[in-house]
Amino acid sequence: MSFALKIGLLLLTAFFVKPTAFGEDYSILGLGLALLALLFHLLDCRIHPEKKLGVQGGPRLVLVLVLLLFGYLLGHAMLMNSVSLMVVLKSAALNGVVALAAAFILSEKRASYVFFRSLVIVFLGFVISYYLTLTLAVAWRPMEQLELFRIKIGTYPSSGTTYFPFTVMYGVYTVDGIRFPRLLGLFRESGILQMFLLWSLFNLKSLRLDKRWIKLTLLLGIAASFSTAGLAILFVNLVLHCLLHRRILSAVFLLLFTYGVVMYAPFIGIHEKNETHGASISDRTTATEAGIEALEDNPMGAGMYNIKAPNAGINLVAASSMIGVAGVVLTLAVYFAPMLAAERRKRYLLAVIPIVLTSLISQPILDAPLLYLLLMAPYRDPEEEKREEAAFAVQPAYISVR
């Protein structure tokens, strides 16, 4: 019972912290849920003494790095006399506590497996619900009549409309008068949803979910997000996959194909998006250029949240003007260093690259606790683990026979 409760509470925590829809306004609830999950974990370890209470492996390394990063961001903000010091303090406390609770729970292999497998199943549910909603809208009744309620999501007035059975939309994507509803899931933006779907897609084997219909569902979800970044990152990852497996010719072909798709794909290619939704690209480009210029003038950075220019922290490159060179290096270390503790380093790299690229060029997710939980996921071969456990179970019997 305590095991199910701690996993359930940690799943609820995941959707009450940034970058989810509820994380914008209810992060304090996410903090409470994380502590409650930790409490049930302590109870579970007390009931089952064979379970070791502690932080180990990948989760321990991620926890240390997250605490180091947010310790730096808080100290840096104090040094720079940031006008948003209390906001930085709250962000550091939230990320530190959630990472601490998650690290304890996810150090238990079974808990880690069940939690992340459940998380991916929830993501699949978002996508299946979306296409079911579209099917009902085409075959049964207009979309408006399927509306259930609206979730308030921060400062996004057009987001959060929820349709039967449970499809949360990020408004519509209009091209030549054709309106395409954008899948949001339970995240702040569709451009964030694609990151979680891509992470899932490239770590299915570790969670014993490596099935064709699941891969297809996740790909359909990425398409439903209408995210140019999602499309680009998907193909970049496929190129990286070929390179890691030494398929050089395939990688070169895919790289050329990727350029054509990203630039000229219908509706969401850069060429067409510049014509129909140019602000989405220009805002990021302008803020990124401004961030680089400001960083050149002040490599130390101005302090987290301490620049009030529009879109100052729209991505990690833009935010570099606030957190400085050291902040960017520490952030990248948080992303890449846990690969050293992963059993399948290539799998870790492929799963985490979508997070890195989304952070660098597309979304403001530096202060999002759920992002750091993904780094604690199991990146291993569960079939090999099962064989090792079976061999260990047989060994005592073998010894007694001798």
LINTA-V102575 format. One record per residue. N is the residue number from 1. RES is the residue in three letters. OMEGA is omega in radians with two decimals (none if undefined). D_FIRST is the distance of its C-alpha to the first C-alpha in Angstrom with 2 decimals. Layout:
[[N | RES | OMEGA | D_FIRST] [N | RES | OMEGA | D_FIRST]]
//
This chain:
[[1 | MET | -3.14 | 0.00] [2 | SER | 3.11 | 3.82] [3 | PHE | -3.14 | 5.39] [4 | ALA | -3.13 | 5.30] [5 | LEU | -3.11 | 6.22] [6 | LYS | 3.10 | 8.74] [7 | ILE | 3.12 | 10.15] [8 | GLY | 3.13 | 10.55] [9 | LEU | 3.11 | 12.17] [10 | LEU | 3.06 | 14.28] [11 | LEU | 3.07 | 15.44] [12 | LEU | 3.08 | 16.48] [13 | THR | -3.10 | 18.19] [14 | ALA | -3.08 | 20.09] [15 | PHE | 3.03 | 21.66] [16 | PHE | 3.00 | 22.55] [17 | VAL | 3.11 | 24.63] [18 | LYS | 0.11 | 27.92] [19 | PRO | -3.13 | 29.22] [20 | THR | -3.12 | 27.29] [21 | ALA | -3.12 | 28.79] [22 | PHE | -3.11 | 26.65] [23 | GLY | 3.14 | 27.04] [24 | GLU | -3.04 | 30.69] [25 | ASP | -3.01 | 30.20] [26 | TYR | -3.12 | 26.60] [27 | SER | 3.14 | 26.01] [28 | ILE | 3.07 | 25.38] [29 | LEU | 3.07 | 22.31] [30 | GLY | 3.10 | 21.19] [31 | LEU | 3.13 | 21.83] [32 | GLY | 3.13 | 19.68] [33 | LEU | 3.12 | 16.72] [34 | ALA | 3.13 | 17.23] [35 | LEU | 3.11 | 17.28] [36 | LEU | 3.08 | 14.13] [37 | ALA | 3.12 | 12.37] [38 | LEU | 3.12 | 14.17] [39 | LEU | 3.12 | 13.10] [40 | PHE | 3.05 | 9.34] [41 | HIS | 3.10 | 10.74] [42 | LEU | 3.11 | 12.83] [43 | LEU | 3.13 | 10.20] [44 | ASP | 3.13 | 8.42] [45 | CYS | 3.11 | 12.08] [46 | ARG | -3.14 | 12.88] [47 | ILE | -3.12 | 10.47] [48 | HIS | -3.06 | 11.71] [49 | PRO | 3.14 | 15.38] [50 | GLU | 3.10 | 16.41] [51 | LYS | -3.12 | 14.94] [52 | LYS | 3.09 | 17.85] [53 | LEU | -3.14 | 17.62] [54 | GLY | 3.12 | 20.33] [55 | VAL | -3.07 | 21.88] [56 | GLN | 3.07 | 23.77] [57 | GLY | -3.13 | 25.59] [58 | GLY | 3.13 | 26.07] [59 | PRO | 3.13 | 23.66] [60 | ARG | 3.14 | 25.63] [61 | LEU | 3.12 | 28.91] [62 | VAL | 3.14 | 27.87] [63 | LEU | 3.14 | 26.67] [64 | VAL | -3.11 | 30.00] [65 | LEU | 3.12 | 31.98] [66 | VAL | 3.11 | 30.31] [67 | LEU | 3.10 | 30.92] [68 | LEU | -3.12 | 34.45] [69 | LEU | -3.06 | 35.13] [70 | PHE | 2.97 | 34.07] [71 | GLY | 3.08 | 35.69] [72 | TYR | -3.09 | 38.84] [73 | LEU | 3.13 | 38.62] [74 | LEU | 3.12 | 38.26] [75 | GLY | 3.13 | 41.04] [76 | HIS | 3.12 | 43.21] [77 | ALA | 3.09 | 42.85] [78 | MET | -3.14 | 43.91] [79 | LEU | -3.12 | 46.82] [80 | MET | 3.13 | 47.95] [81 | ASN | -3.08 | 47.69] [82 | SER | 3.09 | 45.51] [83 | VAL | -3.13 | 45.80] [84 | SER | -3.06 | 42.11] [85 | LEU | -3.12 | 40.89] [86 | MET | 3.10 | 38.26] [87 | VAL | 3.10 | 36.84] [88 | VAL | 3.13 | 36.72] [89 | LEU | 3.12 | 35.02] [90 | LYS | 3.13 | 32.28] [91 | SER | 3.14 | 31.84] [92 | ALA | -3.14 | 31.71] [93 | ALA | -3.13 | 29.16] [94 | LEU | -3.12 | 26.86] [95 | ASN | -3.13 | 27.18] [96 | GLY | -3.11 | 26.87] [97 | VAL | -3.14 | 23.71] [98 | VAL | 3.11 | 21.89] [99 | ALA | 3.14 | 23.16] [100 | LEU | -3.14 | 22.12] [101 | ALA | -3.12 | 18.47] [102 | ALA | -3.11 | 18.37] [103 | ALA | 3.09 | 20.29] [104 | PHE | -3.06 | 17.88] [105 | ILE | -3.03 | 14.85] [106 | LEU | 3.01 | 17.09] [107 | SER | 3.04 | 18.75] [108 | GLU | -2.99 | 15.94] [109 | LYS | -3.11 | 17.39] [110 | ARG | 3.13 | 14.42] [111 | ALA | 3.13 | 12.93] [112 | SER | -3.14 | 16.52] [113 | TYR | -3.09 | 17.10] [114 | VAL | -3.11 | 14.18] [115 | PHE | -3.05 | 14.96] [116 | PHE | 3.05 | 18.69] [117 | ARG | 3.11 | 18.65] [118 | SER | 3.14 | 16.76] [119 | LEU | 3.12 | 19.31] [120 | VAL | 3.11 | 22.18] [121 | ILE | 3.06 | 21.03] [122 | VAL | 3.10 | 21.10] [123 | PHE | 3.10 | 24.59] [124 | LEU | 3.12 | 25.66] [125 | GLY | 3.10 | 24.66] [126 | PHE | -3.07 | 27.03] [127 | VAL | -3.13 | 29.86] [128 | ILE | 3.12 | 29.46] [129 | SER | 3.14 | 29.42] [130 | TYR | -3.09 | 32.58] [131 | TYR | 3.03 | 34.55] [132 | LEU | 3.09 | 33.49] [133 | THR | 3.12 | 34.78] [134 | LEU | 3.13 | 38.02] [135 | THR | 3.13 | 38.48] [136 | LEU | -3.14 | 38.11] [137 | ALA | 3.14 | 40.49] [138 | VAL | -2.98 | 43.07] [139 | ALA | -2.99 | 42.84] [140 | TRP | -3.10 | 41.90] [141 | ARG | -3.09 | 42.44] [142 | PRO | -3.11 | 43.20] [143 | MET | -3.09 | 40.51] [144 | GLU | -3.11 | 41.19] [145 | GLN | 3.10 | 40.19] [146 | LEU | -3.09 | 36.76] [147 | GLU | 3.14 | 35.98] [148 | LEU | -3.12 | 32.93] [149 | PHE | 3.12 | 32.89] [150 | ARG | 3.08 | 33.51] [151 | ILE | 3.11 | 31.26] [152 | LYS | -3.10 | 33.24] [153 | ILE | 3.06 | 33.20] [154 | GLY | -3.11 | 35.09] [155 | THR | -3.12 | 38.78] [156 | TYR | -3.01 | 38.54] [157 | PRO | -3.09 | 40.14] [158 | SER | -3.07 | 40.26] [159 | SER | 2.93 | 36.62] [160 | GLY | 3.09 | 33.48] [161 | THR | -3.01 | 34.88] [162 | THR | -3.07 | 32.14] [163 | TYR | 3.09 | 33.14] [164 | PHE | 0.05 | 31.64] [165 | PRO | 3.00 | 29.12] [166 | PHE | -3.11 | 27.78] [167 | THR | 3.13 | 30.47] [168 | VAL | -3.04 | 31.16] [169 | MET | 3.04 | 34.72] [170 | TYR | -3.11 | 36.69] [171 | GLY | 3.13 | 39.88] [172 | VAL | 3.10 | 42.33] [173 | TYR | -3.00 | 44.34] [174 | THR | 3.09 | 47.93] [175 | VAL | 3.13 | 50.51] [176 | ASP | 3.10 | 53.94] [177 | GLY | 3.12 | 52.80] [178 | ILE | -3.08 | 49.82] [179 | ARG | 3.11 | 46.50] [180 | PHE | 3.07 | 43.40] [181 | PRO | -3.10 | 40.03] [182 | ARG | 3.11 | 38.03] [183 | LEU | 3.14 | 34.33] [184 | LEU | -3.00 | 32.39] [185 | GLY | 3.05 | 28.73] [186 | LEU | -3.13 | 26.99] [187 | PHE | -3.07 | 29.18] [188 | ARG | -3.13 | 32.19] [189 | GLU | 3.10 | 34.76] [190 | SER | 3.11 | 35.18] [191 | GLY | 3.05 | 36.50] [192 | ILE | 3.09 | 33.10] [193 | LEU | -3.09 | 31.27] [194 | GLN | -3.13 | 33.50] [195 | MET | -3.13 | 32.40] [196 | PHE | 3.10 | 28.72] [197 | LEU | 3.11 | 29.82] [198 | LEU | 3.08 | 32.17] [199 | TRP | 3.14 | 29.62] [200 | SER | -3.07 | 27.38] [201 | LEU | -3.05 | 30.46] [202 | PHE | 3.05 | 31.42] [203 | ASN | -3.11 | 28.07] [204 | LEU | -3.09 | 26.97] [205 | LYS | -3.12 | 27.62] [206 | SER | -3.06 | 25.11] [207 | LEU | -3.14 | 22.34] [208 | ARG | 3.11 | 23.80] [209 | LEU | -3.04 | 24.93] [210 | ASP | -3.14 | 28.62] [211 | LYS | -3.06 | 29.94] [212 | ARG | -3.09 | 33.15] [213 | TRP | 3.10 | 31.85] [214 | ILE | 3.09 | 29.24] [215 | LYS | 3.14 | 32.04] [216 | LEU | 3.14 | 34.29] [217 | THR | 3.12 | 31.77] [218 | LEU | 3.10 | 31.32] [219 | LEU | 3.09 | 35.12] [220 | LEU | 3.09 | 35.62] [221 | GLY | 3.09 | 33.28] [222 | ILE | 3.10 | 35.41] [223 | ALA | -3.10 | 38.48] [224 | ALA | 3.11 | 37.10] [225 | SER | -3.10 | 36.72] [226 | PHE | -3.13 | 40.53] [227 | SER | 3.09 | 40.17] [228 | THR | 3.12 | 43.18] [229 | ALA | 3.13 | 41.27] [230 | GLY | 3.11 | 38.58] [231 | LEU | -3.11 | 41.34] [232 | ALA | -3.09 | 43.11] [233 | ILE | 3.09 | 40.08] [234 | LEU | -3.09 | 39.08] [235 | PHE | 3.05 | 42.54] [236 | VAL | 3.13 | 42.75] [237 | ASN | 3.09 | 39.59] [238 | LEU | 3.06 | 41.12] [239 | VAL | 3.12 | 44.23] [240 | LEU | 3.11 | 42.24] [241 | HIS | 3.12 | 40.45] [242 | CYS | -3.13 | 43.91] [243 | LEU | -3.13 | 45.21] [244 | LEU | 3.13 | 42.32] [245 | HIS | 3.01 | 43.03] [246 | ARG | 3.04 | 46.79] [247 | ARG | -2.97 | 47.76] [248 | ILE | -3.12 | 50.37] [249 | LEU | 3.10 | 52.36] [250 | SER | 3.14 | 49.31] [251 | ALA | 3.13 | 48.29] [252 | VAL | 3.12 | 51.79] [253 | PHE | -3.13 | 51.87] [254 | LEU | 3.14 | 48.46] [255 | LEU | 3.10 | 49.55] [256 | LEU | 3.12 | 52.64] [257 | PHE | 3.14 | 50.69] [258 | THR | 3.13 | 48.13] [259 | TYR | -3.14 | 51.00] [260 | GLY | -3.11 | 52.39] [261 | VAL | -3.07 | 49.10] [262 | VAL | -3.10 | 48.07] [263 | MET | -2.93 | 51.57] [264 | TYR | 3.10 | 52.55] [265 | ALA | 3.10 | 49.53] [266 | PRO | 3.02 | 49.98] [267 | PHE | -3.01 | 48.41] [268 | ILE | 3.04 | 46.35] [269 | GLY | -3.06 | 48.77] [270 | ILE | -3.11 | 50.23] [271 | HIS | -3.13 | 53.72] [272 | GLU | -3.13 | 52.73] [273 | LYS | 3.06 | 50.15] [274 | ASN | -3.14 | 52.90] [275 | GLU | -3.00 | 54.89] [276 | THR | -3.10 | 52.24] [277 | HIS | -3.03 | 49.64] [278 | GLY | -3.10 | 51.58] [279 | ALA | -3.13 | 50.00] [280 | SER | -3.14 | 46.64] [281 | ILE | -3.07 | 48.42] [282 | SER | 3.12 | 51.11] [283 | ASP | -3.13 | 48.75] [284 | ARG | -3.13 | 46.84] [285 | THR | -3.13 | 50.08] [286 | THR | -3.13 | 51.80] [287 | ALA | 3.13 | 48.93] [288 | THR | 3.12 | 48.51] [289 | GLU | 3.13 | 52.25] [290 | ALA | 3.12 | 52.33] [291 | GLY | 3.14 | 49.48] [292 | ILE | 3.13 | 51.33] [293 | GLU | -3.14 | 54.58] [294 | ALA | 3.12 | 53.02] [295 | LEU | 3.09 | 51.38] [296 | GLU | 3.13 | 54.79] [297 | ASP | -3.08 | 56.28] [298 | ASN | -3.10 | 53.52] [299 | PRO | 3.12 | 51.40] [300 | MET | -3.09 | 49.55] [301 | GLY | -3.05 | 48.12] [302 | ALA | -3.08 | 48.26] [303 | GLY | -3.09 | 44.72] [304 | MET | -3.13 | 41.50] [305 | TYR | -2.99 | 41.94] [306 | ASN | 3.04 | 45.48] [307 | ILE | -3.04 | 47.46] [308 | LYS | 3.10 | 47.67] [309 | ALA | -3.14 | 49.51] [310 | PRO | 3.07 | 48.09] [311 | ASN | -3.08 | 45.39] [312 | ALA | -3.14 | 45.81] [313 | GLY | -3.02 | 42.31] [314 | ILE | 3.00 | 41.94] [315 | ASN | -3.05 | 41.12] [316 | LEU | 3.13 | 40.97] [317 | VAL | 3.10 | 44.69] [318 | ALA | -3.11 | 45.62] [319 | ALA | -3.13 | 43.31] [320 | SER | 3.11 | 45.05] [321 | SER | 3.13 | 47.77] [322 | MET | -3.01 | 45.28] [323 | ILE | 3.07 | 43.21] [324 | GLY | -3.13 | 46.13] [325 | VAL | -3.13 | 46.56] [326 | ALA | 3.12 | 44.27] [327 | GLY | 3.11 | 41.45] [328 | VAL | 3.13 | 41.89] [329 | VAL | 3.13 | 41.98] [330 | LEU | 3.13 | 38.80] [331 | THR | 3.11 | 37.01] [332 | LEU | 3.08 | 38.18] [333 | ALA | 3.10 | 37.09] [334 | VAL | -3.14 | 33.52] [335 | TYR | -2.93 | 33.68] [336 | PHE | -3.07 | 35.46] [337 | ALA | 3.13 | 34.82] [338 | PRO | 3.08 | 31.21] [339 | MET | 3.14 | 32.92] [340 | LEU | -3.13 | 34.08] [341 | ALA | -3.10 | 30.56] [342 | ALA | 3.11 | 29.71] [343 | GLU | 3.11 | 30.05] [344 | ARG | -3.01 | 31.69] [345 | ARG | 3.10 | 33.93] [346 | LYS | 3.13 | 35.68] [347 | ARG | 3.09 | 32.48] [348 | TYR | -3.09 | 31.41] [349 | LEU | -3.12 | 34.85] [350 | LEU | -3.14 | 34.89] [351 | ALA | -3.02 | 31.50] [352 | VAL | 3.12 | 32.40] [353 | ILE | 3.06 | 36.04] [354 | PRO | 3.10 | 35.18] [355 | ILE | -3.10 | 33.45] [356 | VAL | -3.08 | 36.50] [357 | LEU | 3.09 | 39.08] [358 | THR | 3.12 | 37.42] [359 | SER | -3.07 | 37.29] [360 | LEU | -2.94 | 40.86] [361 | ILE | -2.91 | 42.68] [362 | SER | -2.94 | 40.68] [363 | GLN | 3.08 | 37.92] [364 | PRO | -3.03 | 37.28] [365 | ILE | -3.13 | 33.84] [366 | LEU | -3.06 | 34.56] [367 | ASP | -3.07 | 32.36] [368 | ALA | -3.08 | 29.40] [369 | PRO | -3.09 | 26.15] [370 | LEU | 3.10 | 24.54] [371 | LEU | -3.07 | 27.53] [372 | TYR | 3.05 | 26.72] [373 | LEU | -3.14 | 23.12] [374 | LEU | -3.14 | 24.72] [375 | LEU | 3.14 | 26.70] [376 | MET | -3.08 | 23.60] [377 | ALA | 3.06 | 22.70] [378 | PRO | 3.06 | 23.11] [379 | TYR | -3.06 | 26.75] [380 | ARG | 3.11 | 27.03] [381 | ASP | -3.08 | 27.69] [382 | PRO | 3.13 | 24.54] [383 | GLU | 3.09 | 26.91] [384 | GLU | 3.13 | 28.62] [385 | GLU | 3.11 | 25.39] [386 | LYS | 3.13 | 24.53] [387 | ARG | 3.12 | 28.07] [388 | GLU | 3.13 | 27.81] [389 | GLU | 3.12 | 24.66] [390 | ALA | 3.13 | 26.49] [391 | ALA | 3.13 | 29.58] [392 | PHE | -3.13 | 27.78] [393 | ALA | -3.11 | 26.28] [394 | VAL | -3.02 | 29.82] [395 | GLN | 3.14 | 31.59] [396 | PRO | 3.13 | 30.95] [397 | ALA | 3.14 | 32.21] [398 | TYR | -3.13 | 35.23] [399 | ILE | -3.12 | 36.03] [400 | SER | 3.12 | 35.90] [401 | VAL | 3.12 | 38.28] [402 | ARG | none | 40.69]]
//
